[in-house]
Amino acid sequence: MLPLEHLQTTMARSVLAMEPTIGSKLLIAGKADPLARLRIYQNNTRSSLTAVLMAVFPVTVRLVDERFFRFAASEFIRRHPPVESRLARYGAGFPRFLKSIDTLSDMPIVAETARLEWAIAEALDIASLPPCSLADHENSDPSASPEILVQPSLRLIVSHWSILSVWSAHQQGAAADRHSAWPRRAERVALWRAGDNIRLIDLDRANLAFLHSLKHGFGLEHAAGRALALDPAFDLVSALVRLFGDGLVADVRNIANSPKNSWRQS
Amino acid sequence: MPNMFSPLTIPASAGIGLRSPHIAEMLTRRPSAGWLEVHAENYMGDGAGVQALETLRQTYPLSVHGVGLSLGSAQGLDRDHLERLRKICLRFEPDLVSEHLAWSVADGAYLNDLLPLRYDEEALAIVARNVEMVQDTLKRRVLIENLSAYLAFTDSSMNEAEFLAALVARTGCGLLLDVNNVQVSAHNLQYDAKAFIDALPAEAIGEIHLAGHATNQVGTDTVLIDDHGSRVPPVVWALYQHAIDRLGPRPTLIEWDTDVPVLDVLLGEAMWADMLTASIMFSRKQAARRAQTTAAEATPIRLSVEAETTTSMPVLAAFAAARAAKPSISLARPSLEEKYHAAA
């Protein structure tokens, strides 16, 4: 008799491989064929995980047609099954997998759009903190250096393709043409969770660098420096007003100018 | 950080599984629902649903139902996942916590389905060890749910009910009796559903699940699929009646996971469960009174008309009893059955 761990490994492989590698003599199902019953588990695993991927990548589904998506998802599930039961984390590798599919080699925008959708899924599972307003900090110490903490759900994506335009065209109410050729145009997208919703904006290079620095905790001075290096016309005041206005500021900490702080900016 | 909710005890009445399409309506309407149950894995992140649940938890008693702990995995538990479950219990302070007698993790993969165990001493030692670890970590008793199965293992040395009874004796855990799962497994594996329920230690059963299932025909094989995608069917109501008759009232959950209908349908099913329980308890009380009356016949006391009126069966409870008895009722009056259905 197989040890239980060996039996479960064999059965798991049978369920994922979509072909019975487990001996039928080990199984029983009343008067029914046990291998036919094993297919129920195979179908359950494949269909439920495909449903998870379809929920995370709805625009990608529409870009490639549902039947093709189901085929791709099925292959992905077989080769890269979830490693944990938190299914909110399942699908991170799907955009890269789509990129590797030969059939999609002349449609790189599919995998890129999937990348955007994965970022949305990630942001939806992260806290949306109450946003700070500029008025909250009117009386802050002018000698201190304010450090901005942005919403933890903020995600930044750079693509050579117009992914935000594609994604927006497929939202409810938009008249999307699946067959239209999407131009190769770089888009830099910032997205974050605001309550029950996701907000997405298209950024220029300077604003992307600005947000990138803030997101990674490099500090406001570093962020402004990076943005100005890319665009001498970068307007820090406008950027800050927009940052607060968009609800992207989760906290502002006033840090006294001290040697302790200076190392972070070096 | 714990939220310090006031403790809300789950009553021995019906509740509903909280599903995302209903969250907004639950928040605005706050309908009368005995209690709520959530899938633990849906609240392990920090999305909008988590904040909503914190709000609902202030009003409704809560049960946390895990689907991904894989208590039957021979490779042992995922400690990270158990820690996440511990944090959920800390955060929401549920009155009940439950998981399944099943495995879903092996060979480094999570299969997103609940697979059956080979019921033998080796598996019992493994599951008992895992359940003890969960109870030690959560510092509470957990309820273990029977499985809906499509196949079994030839080398099992006991049946699922015997396995569950032994698990209760070994770990002190409680049981979650899923009546729909009993029906699905009993049909698929050809055993007696009522005998399964009767073989479980009654005092350990802390919760009951009710749901619908699908019927698939594959060649000559009629297989019941546990899809939680329809109303509780008459055969499951009848089995529920049998369970309540034996156990008395228990917290009872209406589960619905696929093709989720409007909230009122779930609330209606919950109402039927309550009515059916009420009718069973009423019948039991009546029977006890009759017995008492018979015993006291030497000095008969005539009940007044008013007294008789107050002990009549509630109309809805009678409806529920009739509905549950449907399989055994002659099909001679289909129009009446239609009316019952429409009333649900």
Chai-1 contact restraints between the chains, C-beta under 6 A:
chainA,res_idxA,chainB,res_idxB,connection_type,confidence,min_distance_angstrom,max_distance_angstrom,comment,restraint_id
A,M1,B,D155,contact,1.0,0.0,6.0,A-B,restraint_1
A,L4,B,A74,contact,1.0,0.0,6.0,A-B,restraint_2
A,L4,B,E122,contact,1.0,0.0,6.0,A-B,restraint_3
A,L4,B,A123,contact,1.0,0.0,6.0,A-B,restraint_4
A,E5,B,A74,contact,1.0,0.0,6.0,A-B,restraint_5
A,E5,B,Q75,contact,1.0,0.0,6.0,A-B,restraint_6
A,Q8,B,A74,contact,1.0,0.0,6.0,A-B,restraint_7
A,Q8,B,W103,contact,1.0,0.0,6.0,A-B,restraint_8
A,Q8,B,A106,contact,1.0,0.0,6.0,A-B,restraint_9
A,T9,B,A106,contact,1.0,0.0,6.0,A-B,restraint_10
A,T9,B,D107,contact,1.0,0.0,6.0,A-B,restraint_11
A,A12,B,A106,contact,1.0,0.0,6.0,A-B,restraint_12
A,A12,B,D107,contact,1.0,0.0,6.0,A-B,restraint_13
A,A12,B,A109,contact,1.0,0.0,6.0,A-B,restraint_14
A,V15,B,L111,contact,1.0,0.0,6.0,A-B,restraint_15
A,L26,B,T154,contact,1.0,0.0,6.0,A-B,restraint_16
A,L27,B,L151,contact,1.0,0.0,6.0,A-B,restraint_17
A,I28,B,A152,contact,1.0,0.0,6.0,A-B,restraint_18
A,I28,B,T154,contact,1.0,0.0,6.0,A-B,restraint_19
A,A29,B,L151,contact,1.0,0.0,6.0,A-B,restraint_20
A,G30,B,L189,contact,1.0,0.0,6.0,A-B,restraint_21
A,G30,B,Q190,contact,1.0,0.0,6.0,A-B,restraint_22
A,A32,B,D221,contact,1.0,0.0,6.0,A-B,restraint_23
A,P34,B,L151,contact,1.0,0.0,6.0,A-B,restraint_24
A,R37,B,Y150,contact,1.0,0.0,6.0,A-B,restraint_25
A,R37,B,L151,contact,1.0,0.0,6.0,A-B,restraint_26
A,I40,B,Y150,contact,1.0,0.0,6.0,A-B,restraint_27
A,Y41,B,D113,contact,1.0,0.0,6.0,A-B,restraint_28
A,N44,B,D113,contact,1.0,0.0,6.0,A-B,restraint_29
A,T45,B,L111,contact,1.0,0.0,6.0,A-B,restraint_30
A,T45,B,N112,contact,1.0,0.0,6.0,A-B,restraint_31
A,T45,B,D113,contact,1.0,0.0,6.0,A-B,restraint_32
A,S48,B,N112,contact,1.0,0.0,6.0,A-B,restraint_33
A,L49,B,N112,contact,1.0,0.0,6.0,A-B,restraint_34
A,P81,B,A109,contact,1.0,0.0,6.0,A-B,restraint_35
A,P82,B,Y110,contact,1.0,0.0,6.0,A-B,restraint_36
A,E84,B,Y110,contact,1.0,0.0,6.0,A-B,restraint_37
A,S85,B,E41,contact,1.0,0.0,6.0,A-B,restraint_38
A,S85,B,G68,contact,1.0,0.0,6.0,A-B,restraint_39
A,S85,B,Y110,contact,1.0,0.0,6.0,A-B,restraint_40
A,R86,B,E41,contact,1.0,0.0,6.0,A-B,restraint_41
A,R86,B,M44,contact,1.0,0.0,6.0,A-B,restraint_42
A,A88,B,G45,contact,1.0,0.0,6.0,A-B,restraint_43
A,L124,B,G47,contact,1.0,0.0,6.0,A-B,restraint_44
A,D125,B,G45,contact,1.0,0.0,6.0,A-B,restraint_45
A,D125,B,G47,contact,1.0,0.0,6.0,A-B,restraint_46
A,I126,B,D46,contact,1.0,0.0,6.0,A-B,restraint_47
A,A127,B,D46,contact,1.0,0.0,6.0,A-B,restraint_48
A,D196,B,A48,contact,1.0,0.0,6.0,A-B,restraint_49
